[in-house]
Amino acid sequence: MDLKLDGKRALVTGASRGLGFATARGLAHEGVRLAINSRSQAKINQAVESLSLETGRPVIGLTGDLSNPDVPAQIVAQAAEALGGLDILVTNAGGPPAGAFDSFDEAAWQKAIDLSLLSHVRLIRAALPHLKKSAAASVLTVTSYSVKQPIPNLVLSNSIRAATVGLTKSLALELGPAGIRFNSILPGWTETERVTELMSFRAKQNGTTIEEEIAKQSKDSPLGRMGRPEEFANAAVFLVSPAAGYITGVMLTVDGGMYKGTL
């Protein structure tokens, strides 16, 4: 299938590792002109070098912490200037820390809101003037299957990512007439650095090992394993592509069947 992505211009945030990096890699292989972001200069440099060497295409690296209110607009402006506009925006950011409800004060909640909700809001707001000029504009928010099935000890993520899904659906309805598509992917447990960190948290709580916790969590999928980042990326690349031009307002679970509901 021709996804009709060659020459399109995309910004992928939180892309130095994990799902963001895998998505950027998939887009680059489809001929997308790419800008990627991370809060770490060293990590973004490494990601840029890796993607450029593998695909033979230039990749623009942009550094900035998306939880800082001023950074999203700066990142979007830099990407649009370097690429000559934007067709695709993938809003992705690392999740908030694990813990029980009574372990977080109001400052922790506000920090999580800035990272897991307002970063999406600010990136989309800044990108809209550029996306409105595109003939194939698409926005993908990366959330979690926890918005449908809360995950123990992730109260911050369970609560705040649900708001991002509400934002995504609302914008699909509001900005569909402007030709901009909005979708979200709700990943389940996937083999990323973030998941390793969460499994480490569980192991410390339970007096087990990371490997034992991964094995226990994998049993929650009918497939008997966690997902691979490239499996998430395959879905993401399709959703943002013109080949998915009649798909908008969709909250797609890529979770290996871990979510047990029917809707």
C-alpha positions as MATLAB code, in Angstrom:
seq = 'MDLKLDGKRALVTGASRGLGFATARGLAHEGVRLAINSRSQAKINQAVESLSLETGRPVIGLTGDLSNPDVPAQIVAQAAEALGGLDILVTNAGGPPAGAFDSFDEAAWQKAIDLSLLSHVRLIRAALPHLKKSAAASVLTVTSYSVKQPIPNLVLSNSIRAATVGLTKSLALELGPAGIRFNSILPGWTETERVTELMSFRAKQNGTTIEEEIAKQSKDSPLGRMGRPEEFANAAVFLVSPAAGYITGVMLTVDGGMYKGTL';
ca = [
       0.000    0.000    0.000;
       1.220    3.476   -0.862;
       0.671    5.576    2.257;
       1.305    8.763    0.234;
       3.671   10.085    2.883;
       6.704   10.835    0.729;
       7.676   14.480    1.136;
       5.231   15.195    3.954;
       6.504   17.250    6.889;
       6.190   15.932   10.445;
       7.084   16.856   14.000;
       7.270   13.993   16.506;
       7.818   14.924   20.145;
       9.254   12.706   22.856;
      11.106   10.916   20.090;
      14.571   10.113   21.421;
      13.453    6.665   22.588;
      10.503    4.307   22.909;
       7.262    4.800   21.011;
       8.190    8.276   19.784;
      11.469    7.101   18.296;
       9.824    4.072   16.693;
       7.175    6.308   15.117;
       9.783    8.750   13.834;
      11.730    5.832   12.374;
       8.654    4.512   10.609;
       7.835    7.922    9.155;
      11.407    8.456    7.973;
      11.326    5.144    6.102;
       8.198    6.373    4.302;
      10.018    9.456    3.032;
       8.680   11.956    5.555;
      10.721   15.074    6.208;
      11.169   14.889    9.927;
      11.786   16.975   13.032;
      12.017   15.222   16.386;
      12.137   16.470   19.955;
      13.538   15.408   23.320;
      14.366   17.275   26.498;
      17.896   15.790   26.433;
      20.415   17.225   23.984;
      22.590   14.131   24.150;
      19.667   11.770   23.515;
      18.246   13.797   20.637;
      21.669   13.972   19.002;
      21.953   10.204   19.256;
      18.462    9.697   17.824;
      19.116   12.075   14.920;
      22.364   10.305   14.070;
      20.728    6.882   14.241;
      17.776    7.837   12.040;
      19.905    9.683    9.504;
      22.368    6.815    9.158;
      19.624    4.219    8.801;
      17.381    6.086    6.355;
      19.866    8.294    4.528;
      17.607   11.286    5.165;
      18.311   14.447    7.169;
      16.494   14.662   10.488;
      16.119   17.827   12.543;
      16.650   17.506   16.305;
      14.979   19.968   18.682;
      15.606   20.088   22.419;
      13.096   21.213   25.015;
      11.060   20.046   28.014;
       7.407   19.922   26.928;
       6.174   20.435   30.501;
       7.602   23.980   30.316;
       4.720   26.199   29.108;
       6.948   28.144   26.713;
       8.642   25.204   25.015;
       5.898   23.626   22.836;
       5.358   26.791   20.794;
       9.114   27.196   20.362;
       9.500   23.603   19.165;
       6.651   23.929   16.672;
       7.993   27.220   15.326;
      11.477   25.774   14.865;
      10.134   22.656   13.146;
       7.841   24.579   10.803;
      10.606   26.974    9.841;
      13.097   24.199    9.154;
      10.621   22.053    7.219;
       8.765   24.834    5.436;
       5.496   24.020    7.193;
       3.816   21.068    8.885;
       1.504   18.313    7.668;
       1.750   15.924   10.596;
       2.033   16.411   14.349;
       2.584   13.499   16.738;
       2.253   14.667   20.336;
       4.015   12.287   22.681;
       5.545   12.831   26.101;
       6.877   10.636   28.848;
       4.303    9.633   31.434;
       4.070   10.859   35.026;
       5.530    8.794   37.875;
       3.916    5.725   39.377;
       2.453    5.785   42.862;
      -0.711    5.654   44.956;
      -3.139    8.581   45.231;
      -2.008    9.671   48.695;
       1.650    9.790   47.632;
       1.171   12.844   45.390;
       0.705   16.443   46.475;
      -0.882   19.189   44.386;
       2.454   20.170   42.860;
       2.880   16.624   41.539;
      -0.591   16.747   39.996;
       0.132   20.083   38.326;
       3.428   18.809   36.934;
       1.654   15.743   35.542;
      -1.059   17.918   33.979;
       1.586   20.094   32.313;
       3.307   17.012   30.915;
       0.447   14.692   29.978;
      -2.332   17.125   29.010;
      -1.168   20.690   28.517;
       1.835   19.683   26.394;
      -0.645   18.297   23.848;
      -2.809   21.423   24.104;
       0.131   23.763   23.624;
       1.679   21.819   20.754;
      -1.614   21.608   18.878;
      -2.433   25.270   19.448;
       0.950   26.313   18.079;
       0.736   23.928   15.118;
      -2.777   24.826   13.949;
      -1.811   27.802   11.749;
       0.615   25.543    9.869;
      -1.710   22.535    9.720;
      -4.523   24.656    8.281;
      -2.294   25.315    5.260;
      -1.721   21.615    4.632;
      -3.764   19.546    2.198;
      -3.235   16.432    4.336;
      -3.121   17.627    7.939;
      -3.125   15.040   10.703;
      -2.555   15.056   14.458;
      -1.915   11.950   16.552;
      -1.925   12.111   20.342;
      -0.208    9.264   22.173;
      -2.032    8.302   25.353;
      -2.552    4.874   27.008;
      -5.056    2.053   27.210;
      -5.350    3.087   30.858;
      -7.964    5.653   29.769;
     -10.284    2.666   29.239;
      -8.944    0.326   31.911;
      -7.058    2.038   34.766;
      -3.691    0.538   35.685;
      -2.827    0.034   39.376;
      -0.396    2.581   40.861;
      -0.714    4.917   37.855;
      -3.380    7.270   39.182;
      -1.790   10.349   37.591;
      -1.621    8.767   34.147;
      -5.046    7.107   34.448;
      -6.681   10.443   35.257;
      -4.875   12.924   33.071;
      -4.503   10.925   29.860;
      -8.290   10.538   29.798;
      -8.492   14.311   29.384;
      -6.189   14.121   26.366;
      -8.544   11.604   24.754;
     -11.433   14.014   25.353;
      -9.382   16.787   23.775;
      -8.575   14.635   20.741;
     -12.196   13.684   20.066;
     -13.374   17.266   20.564;
     -10.833   18.615   18.086;
     -11.711   15.932   15.536;
     -15.275   17.263   15.590;
     -14.353   20.935   15.740;
     -11.587   21.006   13.151;
     -12.770   18.351   10.725;
     -14.296   21.097    8.538;
     -10.804   22.636    8.320;
      -9.498   19.357    6.891;
      -7.463   18.388    9.965;
      -7.767   14.834   11.285;
      -7.267   14.016   14.973;
      -6.737   10.501   16.316;
      -5.173    8.911   19.376;
      -3.382    5.626   19.967;
      -3.852    3.956   23.342;
      -0.852    1.641   23.676;
      -0.749   -1.230   26.112;
       2.405   -2.572   27.706;
       5.180   -2.275   25.149;
       8.897   -3.063   25.377;
      10.185    0.461   25.978;
      12.499    2.144   28.462;
       9.466    3.729   30.165;
       7.923    0.307   30.758;
      11.196   -1.020   32.146;
      11.125    1.854   34.646;
       7.558    0.988   35.673;
       8.428   -2.688   36.013;
      11.364   -1.681   38.209;
       8.927    0.229   40.454;
       6.728   -2.867   40.719;
       9.694   -5.132   41.412;
      10.782   -2.955   44.334;
       7.239   -2.977   45.726;
       6.798   -6.736   45.355;
      10.306   -7.924   46.184;
      10.690   -9.473   42.737;
      12.798   -8.837   39.639;
      12.043   -6.753   36.574;
      12.004   -9.944   34.486;
       9.409  -11.540   36.774;
       7.191   -8.468   36.600;
       7.433   -8.362   32.792;
       6.483  -12.050   32.639;
       3.466  -11.458   34.919;
       2.266   -8.458   32.915;
       2.718  -10.284   29.600;
       0.162  -12.874   30.716;
      -2.486  -10.138   30.620;
      -2.383  -10.223   26.810;
      -4.041  -13.076   24.894;
      -0.872  -13.061   22.797;
       1.213  -13.800   25.885;
       3.716  -11.006   25.417;
       4.253   -7.271   25.468;
       4.147   -5.264   22.277;
       7.157   -4.162   20.275;
       7.695   -0.460   19.544;
       7.628   -1.075   15.789;
       4.155   -2.623   16.101;
       2.908    0.594   17.664;
       4.741    2.607   15.009;
       3.125    0.696   12.143;
      -0.312    1.731   13.396;
       0.802    5.312   14.045;
       2.328    5.771   10.596;
      -0.831    4.509    8.932;
      -3.146    6.713   11.032;
      -1.298    9.936   10.222;
      -0.954    9.075    6.522;
      -3.226   10.242    3.690;
      -4.085    6.551    3.206;
      -6.165    6.911    6.389;
      -7.821   10.069    5.085;
     -11.341    9.105    6.229;
     -10.302    8.094    9.752;
     -10.696   10.780   12.406;
     -11.802   10.887   16.019;
     -10.587    7.320   16.589;
      -9.065    6.123   19.865;
      -7.168    3.028   18.714;
      -5.933    0.522   21.286;
      -2.655   -1.126   20.281;
      -2.406   -3.392   23.278;
      -2.356   -7.040   22.229;
      -5.848   -7.512   23.679;
      -4.944   -6.341   27.193;
      -8.051   -4.145   27.343;
     -10.896   -6.516   28.157;
     -13.880   -4.350   27.184;
     -15.848   -4.476   23.955;
     -16.066   -0.742   23.255;
];
